[in-house]
């Protein structure tokens, strides 16, 4: 299938190069950064679950780095109100091949979300107690990666995609009761080229089992109790 072959152009750097992940005590949004009672309540109730999510991503997805304040209960970019999303932001370690660089911005974003975003949504939505809390509106994933010819770790040389979706839609999509097209139609999608906001871009989602099948050579999780 042509869409799946597009991902051949993404080669992971794994543990080599790129910006370092934030320490666990910095990767989770601090309590004092929440400005509403809803955000504070969610952060208080589910602090241990956030640490579990972070630990699993850190140990089982070493090609993804969660930066400072990259995990917590945030609001959708530019949206009014106080709808809270369980959000994770990651930087993807990769080197860019000519094939990946030759794709349009939309196709690069689609490839990244199909490979990493869907898997991260699965990690976020796995906890039934968080899902059941009426204060939680949905789940969101933000992915950043070096744009072609970007070089270095300067955020101005990154491409970023954010996908925010209500929790019922996420669960239906992950359970394959909803297709990718309908999921995208229901999602709030934002993209950035460096600091320049591109707004909503066309996004496609296709099957990619990379996260569940790829094994980094000679890598062992730091936490031996985590089952990847």
N, C-alpha and C positions, 0 to 999 in steps of 0.2 A: 504494500500500500504506500502510495507516494507520501502521504502526510507523516507516516511513521518514519520514513526514510530521512525526513528532514532532521531528525534528532541525531543522526550520525555525526552531524557537524558540531556537536557539543562534546568536548573532551574535558573531563574533570581534572583539576589539579590536585584534588584530594586535600592532603594536609600541607601542601607546598604552596607558598606564596599567598597573596591576597591579604586583606585586613584581618587581624586576629579577632576571634569572638570575644565578646565582653565576658568578664567573670560572672558566675551565676548570680551574685548579689547585685550586679549592675544590669544584667540582661532583662530582668523583670522590672516593670515600671514601679518605682517607689510609691508607697502609699501616699506620701505628702504631695505627689504630683496630680492626684485625682482632685477635681474641683467640684464634684457633685456627690450627693449622698448615694446615688445609684452606683457610681463608679467605686466609691469607697466601700460600699457594702459588698459588691462582687469581689473586690480585691481582698477583703478581709475573710470572706467565706471560703474562697477557693485558692488561697495562697499555696497550700500544699499541692494542689493539683497543678498549679502553674509550674512549680518546681519539678514535678514529675514529667510534665510535657517537655520542659527545657532539658531535663536530664536525658530523656529518650532521644530527642533530636540531636543533642550534643554527642551522644554515644553511638547512635545508629545511623546518623546522616552526617558524617564528619566533613562532607563537602559543602555543608551549609553552616554559615556563621550567623548567630543571632547577635546583633549589635546592642549597644547600651539602650535600655528601655525598649527593647524590641518585642517584648511579650507582655500582654496585659489586656485590660478591658478598655478599648478606645472607641472613639466615634468615627464615623466615615468622614473622609476628607471633604470639607466644604459643605457638609450636610447640616441643616438646622436641627434643633432638638437635642435630646440626650439618649438616643438609641445607642446601646452599648454592644460592641462586638468583641468576642474573644479573638484577639489579633496576634499574629506572629509576623515579624519582619525578618527576612534572612537575606544575606548576601551569598550568592552562589559562586563558588570557586571553580573557574574553568579557564581554559585557553580557547581562543576563538579560531576556528578553521575557516578556510575560504568559503566553504559551503554555507556555514552559519552566517558569516558576514554578508554573503550575497542575498540573504533573505530580506524581505521588507521588515520594517519595524513591527508591523502587525504579526507577521509570521514568526519572528523571533520571540515576541511576547507569548504567542500561542504555544510555541514549542516549550518555553520555559514553564508556563503554567501547566501544560499537560504532563510534563515530567516531574516537576517539583510541587506545584501549587495544589494539585489534587491530593497528593500524598499528605501534604501538610494539613489540608482541610480534614483529612481522615484522622490525623493525630489529634486535632482540636476537638472534633465532634465525638470522640470515642467515650468521653465521660458523661454518663447519664445524669449525674447530679447537676452538672453545669447546664446541660441541655434543658433540664426540667425547670430551672430557675426562671420565673417570669421576668426578672430584671434583665435577662440576656436576650437581646434582639437577634443576634446572628453571629456569624464567624467571618473572619477576613484574613487574607494572606497578602503580604507585600513582598515582592521579589525584586532584588537589585542585582545587576551583573554589569561587568565592563562592556561598554558598547564597542563595536568593531573599531580598531585603531585607537581605542581610548587610552590604554596604557596606565599603569599606576593605580593607586587606590583613591584618587580624587573623586568625590561624589559628583563633580561636574562632568566626569567622564563615564558616568554610569547611566544605564537605562533602568527604569523602575516601573513595575506594574503593580497596581493594587486592585484586589477584587473583594468586594463586600457583599454578603448575601445573608438573607434571613435564615434562621436556624432550620426551619421546616424544609426550605428549599435545599439546603445543604444535605440534610439527612436523606431526602428523596433522591437526590442526584447520586449520592454515594451508594445508596441501596439499588441503584439502577431502575428506580421507578420513574425517573425523569431523565431525558436526554440532555446532552451538552448544549444543544441550541436553546432549549427552553431555559436551562440554568443561566446561560449568558444573558438572555433577554431579561431575566429577573434581577440580575446582579447590578450593583453600582461598580463601574470600572473606571479607574483613572490611570493615566500613564504619564511618565516624565522622561524627557531627554535632558539629563543633567538636572538643572533647576527649572527648566522650561516645561510647563504643564502642557501636555498634548490633549488632555481631556479623555473622553471615552473613545477607545479604538475598537475596531472589529476584532473579536476574539473567537478562535476555534479551539475546541477541546477534542483530543483523540486519546485512544488507549495507549498507555505507556506503563510497563511494569518495572521500569528501571529501579525505582527506589526499593522495591521488594525483592529484586533478584541480583542487583549488582553488589559485589563484594570488593572492597578496597584491598589490594594485595598487602599481605603482612600486617593488616590492621586488626587490633583487638580492642573492644570497648574498654574504657577506663573503669567503668562500673560493671563488674562481673555479674551483678544481679539483674542487669537489664537484658531482657530477651528481645533481640532485634528480628 
